[in-house]
Amino acid sequence: MRSGSRPLPDRIARWGFLVPALAYLLLFFGYPVVKNITVSFQRYTTTTFYTGAAPFVGLRNYAEIASSDQFPKLLLTTVLFTVGSLAGQFVLGLAVALFFHRRFPLGGVLRALLLLPWLLPLVVSATTWRWMLDADTGVVNRALRDLHLLSSGVPWLTGTSQALVSVILVNVWVGIPFNATILYGGLQDIPAPLYEAARLDGAGRLASFRHITWPLLRPVAGVVVVLGVVYTVKVLDIILVVTGGGPADATQTLATRSYELSFQQFEFGRGAALGNVLVILSLAFALVLLRANRRALNA
């Protein structure tokens, strides 16, 4: 037997475990990606399902999307929605993680309850928030009026400037538990003797956070931000349920526009092309953030 070779039963067993996983990835991930790329280069409409003919149009779908008057606004709205959501989720998630890092009665129960917004179906959460933010009957405006902070209701869902803020707030509320849970796990890995030594040296909470917590938490924070970008760029259900992309396309993002092209206007080729643009942008964001995080760690 040659050195390094394995018996035939061992190799069969290895492939027996590997083949189902590869088949699953190819069937449920590989095929949809390849099909979506193929469709984006075709004039694929509802008639294609009957005729079977989807003419190859090359980059025409991408050119039509990029030259559209709506594309710059879609791109700007997507960036604002992503940046606003990430900032709110991360800052509040970190604050919650630092709060639960201390020991206090019922801390475990409260941490478990914190996961509820993340565990609830997004359609349920978005529907609840849509009711709460209603300009006339919503509890948010009612509370603001009862506290005498406003004399009239805020058009959270019907104002072109307020609607984007509203969907960002809803997405922040949904994402806080995920950020807090991951960051809390990172805080748990920081050795406690480091904080004891810092206290002996006279360092306060702010100095301890700056010189101990944040440097050691930075790798975990980088992962949280990258995952947040990937999750947030493609958010669809929250926007569709809360505002439907309106008013006047004020909350229309690349994801909602891709959905609209594919499943409302049945322009599957253009919808697939816009979806691919969205994938490329999310990958670009993730790569930039990973590179910046690596540079910060090596500095």
NORWO-V598840 format. One line per field, one symbol per residue. ss: DSSP state (H for helix, E for strand, - for the rest). burial: + if it has 16 or more other ideal C-beta (glycine too) atoms within 10 Angstrom, else -. Layout:
BEGIN
ss: ???
burial: ???
END
This chain:
BEGIN
ss: -------HHHHHHHHHHHHHHHHHHHHHHHHHHHHHHHHH-E---HHHHHH----E---HHHHHHHH---HHHHHHHHHHHHHHHHHHHHHHHHHHHHHH------HHHHHHHH-HHHH--HHHHHHHHHHH------HHHHHHHH---------------HHHHHHHHHHHHHHHHHHHHHHHHHHH---HHHHHHHHH----HHHHHHHHHHHHHHHHHHHHHHHHHHHHH---HHHHHH-----------HHHHHHHHHH----HHHHHHHHHHHHHHHHHHHHHHHHHHHHHHH-
burial: -----------------------------------+--++++++---+-----+--+--+++-++-----+--+--++--++-+++-+++-+++-+++-+----------+--+--++---+--++--++-++++--+-++--+--------++++++---+++++++++++++++++++++++-++--+----+--+----+----++--++---+--+++++++-++-+++++--++++++-+---++++++++++++++----+++++++++++++-++--++--+---+------
END
